[in-house]
Amino acid sequence: MTSQLLSTTEVLSGAALAGEIRAEVTAAAAGLAPHLAVVVATADESTAWYVRSIKGAAGKTGIRCSVVDLGPDATPERIRATLAELSADREVDGIMLQTPLPDGADFGELAGAISPAKDVDGANPVSLGRLAAGRPAFAPATAAAVMALLDHYEIPLAGRRAVVVGRSTVVGKPVAQLLLHRDATVTVCHRHTKDLAAHTAEAEVLVVAVGRPEMIGEVRPGATVIDVGTTATADGGLVGDVNAAAVTGVAGALTPVPGGVGPVTTALLLSHTVRSAAGRAP
């Protein structure tokens, strides 16, 4: 395919949308005293940074955020027991199990210990099954953020060809289900997909979430590209899964990294917690 150059590629920043969501959360949290518990079992510094950002954002919106740090040597049994205890605690409204986990710990299995009513990051297999069936459930916050950005910028979905690169239960699979619910025609690509570039070059809406820096460099002219990936660089910055320089001027719209999906993800995690506290969950 010959790439036609556009005069500009729209930047789909998440800052304004995240701000709107946080304002709604702050208003809704008043008088509720929502409580989010984040369970951590790793010494990974990038995880620690992310959890600190969640706690900081929560505090600004009136949500109490407790970080339950079990340490990198926590056994699966201890993690499961902690999640079960938090699920039974009436003072906890939302629960999030942060990754990575210690060796031998299976995320999907452990997430099954989170009450679906408090599963604000859509990790429990029950939540994922309900999402796939089109039933009420909290979607994983990152997948929900992708859809929120598409809606915020009024990107049409019905009848359009959407390609999702990545099939994790955190982003790829739930995003594909959410796009299907909106009547897009969806293709899911993964490590065994042959000629990946041929698929990305045909996508009218492209969502990339694999954690491989700048792996996507060919897109359809005018496509809307949602870059979920974040990889730290040697100089302390972040790059996405999409080669922004290569697709700028070809894509019609592109989320920046950082500043695109990330801020909206955190805001929606807080929104889900408030909904749970208000008894409107899932």
Secondary structure, DSSP 8 states (H G I E B T S, - for coil): ------S--EE--SHHHHHHHHHHHHHHHTTT--EEEEEE----HHHHHHHHHHHHHHHHHT-EEEEEE--TT--HHHHHHHHHHHHH-TT--EEEE-S---TT--HHHHHTTS-GGG-TT--SHHHHHHHHTT-S----HHHHHHHHHHHHTT---TT-EEEEE---TTTHHHHHHHHHHTT-EEEEE-TT-SSHHHHHTT-SEEEE-S--TT-B----TT-EEEE---EE-TTS-EE-SB-HHHHTTTSSEE--TTTSHHHHHHHHHHHHHHHHHTT---
